[in-house]
Amino acid sequence: MSTTITLKGNEVHTIGTLPSVGTTVKDFALVDSGLNVKTLQDFDGKKKVFNIFPSIDTGICAESARKFNEAASGLDNTVVINVSKDLPFALGRFCAAEGLDNVETLSDFRGTFGDDYEVTMTDSPMQGLLSRAVIVTDVDNTIVYTEQVPEIAQEPDYNAALEALK
């Protein structure tokens, strides 16, 4: 069953629905800017904020990466993981230019994260990219908060995501 979201008021559909609160997140294989593969195990013992978005080269996506980076600097035992289909080189360039050093920015360009977490968009000009969503887990990888942002051109609810970490 797909989820209906919008892009500037036009309907867009995702491959499914976000994983449910109370379930365990699935493992993943995402690529960092050095072309190293990162998996769930690389973040063992930490709370996780998955900041998922279509492309770092759009204003809202860039803003969410900046805001979560700022918030992450004050969080204990927490990692923010930015995830998109952008190439690792573009993500690395953006993070270097912006000075984002409190987050992990990872690419799903050759993985199945979008399908496994059911955030791949199935239609519209953005077909194949990831929708804007946030998933927060505790240290045991149990989901404590999710948000499928209803309008792609809208920022996620940062306060609600950060509150779920407490």
Protein Blocks (a to p, Z undefined) as FASTA:
>chain_A
ZZdddeehiacddfbdcddehiacdddddddfkopacdfklmgoiacdddddfblkbfkl
mmmmmmmmmmmmmpghiacddddfbdfklmmmmmmmnopakbccddfklbcklmmnopac
fedjkgoiacdddddddfkopafbdcddfblkbccdfklmmmmmZZ
